[in-house]
Amino acid sequence: MDKIQLHDKTFRPFIENEKIERAIDGVAARLNADFKGCSDIPVLLCVLNGSILFTAELMKRLDFPLELMSMKLSSYQGTQTTGQVLEVMGLTGNVEGRRVIVCEDIVDTGNTIVSLQHMLEQKGATEVRICTLLLKPEVYDKPVKLDYVGMEIPNAFIVGFGLDYDDLGRNYKDIYVLDK
């Protein structure tokens, strides 16, 4: 893995795809155990655009019936969180009376998760479970329980495997960290 250049910043290799795949295997195994034989059809909610790759890889490993929905939220500008969560594109379906499994690429401050849980409850979801590929535990301080976490990482700015820097870098299969 070589360094990559995106806009004005350089990123160095951080997490190889094989490790990401193993983390997804672990999340899928826990979800399959929790939803085995469920009589309802839960919603798997892809939070666009960052969690597209994670959601796609996770879905391939799930062996219970589910319905895929998506919505787009935004809270970042460049490498910094704005502190405000904007709903860029609403839910692509109805979650009223449904259990929802939220698929996030990364949880850092938790602002998006808190807002999203509130939105889904307002829309009538009966249960909201949070599933994230990556967690930055040193900055996450919200009361919302994270039900499924692929792996924990330090508080650094990363790109790749769905994560971007000003819309670039999502397509890399590995994850890269900002090279300071």
C-alpha positions in Angstrom: 0.0 0.0 0.0 1.4 3.4 -1.0 0.5 6.8 0.2 -2.4 8.6 -1.7 -3.0 12.2 -2.5 -6.5 13.7 -2.2 -6.9 17.4 -2.9 -4.3 19.1 -0.8 -3.6 16.3 1.7 -1.6 13.1 1.8 -2.8 9.9 3.4 -0.8 6.9 4.5 -1.9 3.3 4.8 -3.7 2.5 8.0 -6.0 -0.5 7.9 -5.7 -3.2 5.2 -8.9 -4.6 3.6 -8.4 -8.0 5.1 -8.7 -6.6 8.6 -11.8 -4.6 7.5 -13.4 -7.8 6.1 -12.7 -9.7 9.3 -14.4 -6.9 11.3 -17.4 -7.1 9.0 -17.5 -10.9 9.5 -17.7 -10.4 13.2 -20.5 -7.8 13.0 -22.4 -10.1 10.7 -22.1 -13.1 13.0 -23.5 -11.1 15.9 -26.4 -9.7 13.8 -27.2 -13.2 12.5 -27.2 -14.6 16.0 -29.5 -11.7 17.2 -31.9 -11.9 14.3 -32.0 -15.6 13.7 -35.6 -16.8 13.2 -37.1 -13.3 13.7 -40.7 -13.2 12.6 -40.6 -9.6 11.4 -38.5 -8.2 8.6 -36.1 -5.6 10.0 -34.9 -2.6 8.0 -31.2 -2.3 7.2 -30.6 1.5 6.9 -27.6 2.5 4.9 -26.5 6.0 5.9 -25.2 7.5 2.6 -22.7 8.0 1.3 -20.0 6.7 3.6 -21.6 3.4 4.6 -22.3 2.2 1.1 -19.4 -0.3 1.0 -19.9 -1.4 4.6 -23.6 -2.0 4.1 -23.1 -3.9 0.9 -20.4 -6.2 2.4 -22.5 -6.7 5.5 -25.7 -7.5 3.6 -23.9 -10.3 1.7 -23.2 -12.0 5.1 -26.6 -11.7 6.6 -28.8 -14.7 6.5 -32.2 -13.3 7.7 -34.8 -11.5 5.7 -34.4 -7.7 5.6 -35.4 -4.7 3.7 -32.8 -2.2 2.6 -33.4 1.5 3.0 -31.1 4.5 2.8 -30.9 8.2 3.8 -28.2 10.8 3.5 -27.0 12.9 6.4 -24.1 15.4 6.5 -22.1 16.7 9.4 -18.6 17.2 7.9 -16.9 19.9 6.0 -13.4 19.1 4.9 -11.7 17.3 7.8 -13.8 18.9 10.6 -17.3 18.1 11.9 -19.6 21.0 11.8 -21.5 19.9 14.9 -24.8 20.1 13.0 -26.4 17.1 11.3 -28.2 17.9 8.1 -30.7 15.6 6.4 -29.6 15.8 2.8 -31.9 13.0 1.5 -34.8 11.6 3.5 -35.6 7.9 4.2 -36.3 5.8 1.1 -39.1 3.9 2.9 -41.5 3.8 5.9 -40.0 2.6 9.2 -43.2 3.0 11.2 -43.7 -0.1 13.4 -40.4 -1.6 12.2 -37.1 -2.5 13.8 -34.2 -0.6 12.2 -30.5 -1.6 12.0 -28.6 1.6 11.3 -25.4 1.0 9.2 -22.8 3.7 9.8 -19.3 3.8 8.4 -17.8 5.6 11.5 -19.0 7.0 14.8 -16.8 9.7 16.3 -18.6 12.5 18.3 -21.9 10.7 18.0 -23.9 13.7 16.9 -25.1 11.9 13.8 -26.2 8.8 15.7 -28.1 10.9 18.3 -29.9 12.8 15.6 -30.6 9.7 13.5 -32.0 7.8 16.5 -34.3 10.7 17.3 -35.5 11.0 13.6 -36.2 7.3 13.4 -38.2 7.2 16.7 -40.1 10.3 15.4 -40.9 8.3 12.3 -42.3 5.4 14.4 -39.5 2.9 14.4 -40.2 0.4 17.3 -36.5 -0.3 17.8 -33.2 1.3 16.6 -30.0 -0.7 16.7 -26.7 1.0 15.8 -24.2 -0.8 13.8 -20.9 0.8 12.8 -17.8 -0.4 11.1 -15.5 2.0 13.0 -15.7 3.7 16.4 -13.5 6.5 17.8 -14.0 5.7 21.5 -11.9 8.6 22.8 -14.3 11.2 21.3 -17.7 9.3 21.6 -19.5 10.6 24.7 -23.2 10.2 23.9 -25.7 8.1 25.8 -26.8 6.1 22.7 -25.8 2.5 22.9 -23.7 1.2 19.9 -25.0 -2.3 19.5 -22.5 -3.6 16.9 -18.9 -2.2 16.4 -16.5 -3.6 13.9 -13.4 -2.1 15.3 -12.1 0.8 17.4 -9.6 3.3 16.1 -7.8 6.4 17.4 -9.2 9.9 16.8 -7.6 10.5 13.4 -8.9 11.6 10.1 -9.3 8.7 7.7 -10.4 7.9 4.1 -11.1 4.8 2.1 -13.7 2.0 2.2 -16.5 4.5 1.9 -15.0 7.4 3.9 -14.0 10.6 2.1 -12.2 13.8 2.2 -14.3 16.4 0.4 -15.9 13.7 -1.8 -12.7 11.9 -2.7 -11.2 8.6 -1.5 -14.3 6.5 -0.9 -13.3 4.0 -3.6 -10.2 2.7 -2.0 -10.6 -0.8 -0.5 -8.1 -0.1 2.3 -8.3 2.7 4.9 -5.8 5.5 5.0 -5.0 8.0 7.7 -4.0 11.7 7.3 -0.2 11.9 7.0 0.8 14.9 9.2 
